Amino acid sequence: MKKTVLILAASIAVSGPVMIPMTASASAIERACNASDRKAANRSLCGCIQQVADFTLKNADQRKAAKFFKDPHKAQELRQADGSHNEAFWKRYKNFGETAAQHCSS
């Protein structure tokens, strides 16, 4: 299950506990997760991943990461792209994926 969560988070992809989100979100990650064709995607798991996203990613980051569910290759392209903005996003996204794997795989 842990591997499945990491794959889901990475394809859309913080140590310590996840707390209640500080800001409301448009639920872009949850919608993309639920709409994905992955067998492990379900409302509960996608909701958990969204909670982690709310805590670890800005809304703009969530919208960008949600596109990875439909086209996982976009994540690879962004990871390899030059630029400090892309590098900063990738660090936040990687943190999100690791946190989702830890928090949502129980």
PATORFI-883133 format. One record per residue: residue in one letter; x negated, y negated, z negated of N, C-alpha, C in turn. Coordinates in pm, whole numbers, padded with zeros to 5 digits, always signed. Layout:
BEGIN
aXYZXYZXYZ
...
END
This chain:
BEGIN
m-00083+00120+00000+00000+00000+00000-00086-00125+00000
k-00199-00121-00075-00286-00238-00081-00338-00273+00057
k-00377-00170+00132-00427-00193+00267-00319-00255+00355
t-00196-00208+00339-00085-00261+00416-00063-00408+00387
v-00067-00446+00261-00047-00586+00224-00158-00671+00283
l-00281-00625+00275-00393-00701+00330-00378-00716+00480
i-00335-00611+00547-00314-00619+00692-00203-00718+00723
l-00093-00712+00648+00015-00807+00671-00031-00950+00648
a-00102-00972+00540-00147-01107+00509-00247-01155+00611
a-00333-01067+00658-00435-01107+00754-00376-01127+00892
s-00272-01053+00924-00216-01067+01058-00115-01180+01065
i-00077-01238+00972+00010-01352+00982-00055-01478+01021
a-00388-01293+00753-00505-01286+00709-00526-01289+00817
v-00786-01537-00441-00764-01615-00566-00764-01516-00683
s-00848-01511-00708-00853-01423-00822-00764-01478-00932
g-00712-01390-01014-00629-01429-01125-00482-01424-01089
p-00396-01450-01186-00253-01440-01164-00199-01552-01075
v-00093-01522-01006-00027-01623-00924+00080-01688-01010
m+00083-01819-01007+00178-01894-01087+00292-01943-00999
i+00391-02002-01059+00504-02056-00985+00455-02166-00891
p+00498-02165-00767+00453-02267-00672+00484-02407-00721
m+00396-02498-00687+00412-02636-00729+00497-02716-00631
t+00505-02669-00507+00584-02741-00407+00677-02645-00335
a+00784-02697-00285+00875-02615-00205+00815-02594-00068
s+00851-02484-00007+00794-02455+00123+00905-02426+00223
a+00871-02430+00348+00966-02401+00453+00979-02251+00475
s+00906-02169+00401+00910-02023+00409+00868-01970+00545
a+00776-02038+00609+00731-01997+00742+00670-01858+00740
i+00591-01828+00641+00524-01698+00632+00628-01587+00610
e+00721-01611+00519+00824-01510+00490+00907-01480+00615
r+00947-01584+00686+01026-01563+00808+00946-01484+00912
a+00820-01521+00931+00736-01452+01029+00713-01307+00987
c+00692-01284+00859+00671-01149+00808+00795-01064+00832
n+00912-01116+00795+01037-01041+00814+01066-01014+00961
a+01026-01104+01048+01052-01087+01191+00949-00998+01258
s+00842-00966+01189+00736-00885+01250+00782-00742+01271
d+00711-00672+01358+00747-00534+01389+00669-00434+01303
r+00607-00480+01197+00529-00391+01113+00620-00311+01022
k+00593-00180+01012+00677-00090+00934+00681-00127+00787
a+00572-00174+00732+00565-00204+00589+00636-00334+00553
a+00670-00415+00650+00735-00543+00621+00876-00518+00569
n+00904-00574+00453+01039-00568+00397+01062-00699+00321
r+01186-00724+00284+01220-00853+00222+01141-00878+00094
s+01125-00774+00015+01054-00790-00112+00906-00824-00089
l+00841-00748-00003+00700-00771+00025+00679-00907+00091
c+00762-00939+00189+00749-01067+00258+00775-01184+00163
g+00869-01168+00071+00895-01270-00029+00776-01290-00121
c+00713-01181-00160+00593-01190-00245+00481-01262-00172
i+00460-01226-00046+00354-01290+00033+00383-01439+00046
q+00509-01476+00062+00545-01618+00070+00516-01689-00062
q+00543-01625-00174+00513-01686-00303+00364-01716-00316
v+00281-01622-00273+00137-01643-00276+00100-01757-00182
a+00160-01760-00064+00134-01868+00031+00171-02004-00029
d+00283-02010-00099+00325-02136-00161+00222-02187-00261
f+00155-02095-00325+00057-02133-00427-00081-02162-00368
t-00115-02098-00257-00252-02106-00207-00270-02186-00078
l-00162-02211-00004-00173-02279+00125-00084-02402+00130
k-00131-02503+00201-00047-02620+00230+00060-02578+00330
n+00166-02655+00341+00272-02623+00436+00220-02614+00580
a+00132-02705+00617+00075-02701+00753-00005-02573+00774
d-00079-02530+00671-00154-02404+00679-00059-02286+00694
q+00053-02291+00624+00151-02183+00633+00207-02172+00774
r+00237-02285+00833+00291-02281+00969+00188-02223+01066
k+00062-02260+01048-00044-02207+01133-00061-02057+01111
a-00064-02014+00986-00084-01873+00953+00034-01787+00996
a+00154-01842+00993+00273-01766+01033+00262-01720+01178
k+00195-01797+01260+00178-01760+01402+00094-01634+01417
f+00014-01601+01317-00071-01482+01325+00012-01353+01322
f+00133-01358+01265+00217-01238+01261+00256-01197+01403
k+00287-01294+01485+00329-01265+01623+00210-01234+01712
d+00098-01302+01688-00021-01285+01771-00145-01280+01681
p-00177-01161+01626-00292-01149+01536-00425-01194+01598
h-00434-01190+01729-00558-01233+01794-00586-01381+01770
k-00482-01460+01748-00500-01603+01719-00584-01622+01592
a-00569-01532+01496-00648-01540+01372-00796-01522+01404
q-00826-01425+01488-00965-01400+01526-01023-01518+01603
e-00945-01574+01693-00992-01690+01769-01021-01808+01677
l-00931-01832+01583-00951-01944+01492-01072-01919+01401
r-01088-01796+01356-01201-01763+01268-01334-01791+01338
q-01339-01767+01466-01463-01785+01542-01479-01925+01599
a-01377-02007+01589-01384-02142+01646-01477-02232+01564
d-01540-02323+01634-01628-02420+01568-01544-02530+01504
g-01606-02599+01412-01543-02715+01351-01519-02697+01203
s-01539-02805+01131-01524-02800+00985-01379-02779+00944
h-01283-02830+01023-01142-02811+00990-01104-02663+01001
n-01151-02598+01107-01123-02456+01123-01188-02374+01013
e-01310-02409+00977-01380-02337+00871-01308-02355+00737
a-01264-02475+00708-01193-02501+00582-01060-02424+00579
f-00988-02425+00691-00863-02349+00697-00892-02202+00674
w-00993-02150+00741-01022-02006+00730-01054-01968+00586
k-01124-02051+00513-01154-02022+00372-01025-02017+00291
r-00935-02111+00314-00806-02109+00243-00724-01987+00283
y-00726-01954+00410-00649-01839+00459-00704-01708+00403
k-00834-01696+00398-00897-01576+00342-00861-01561+00195
n-00864-01672+00122-00824-01671-00018-00677-01626-00031
f-00593-01677+00055-00452-01638+00056-00438-01487+00077
g-00508-01433+00177-00498-01289+00207-00545-01203+00091
e-00655-01242+00029-00707-01166-00085-00610-01172-00202
t-00552-01288-00225-00458-01303-00335-00331-01225-00310
a-00281-01230-00188-00160-01154-00154-00184-01004-00172
a-00301-00958-00132-00332-00816-00148-00334-00776-00296
q-00389-00862-00380-00396-00833-00522-00258-00841-00587
h-00182-00942-00554-00057-00971-00624+00061-00888-00572
c+00063-00856-00445+00182-00797-00384+00171-00646-00359
s+00066-00584-00403+00046-00443-00371+00075-00347-00486
s+00149-00390-00583+00173-00301-00697+00274-00194-00672
END
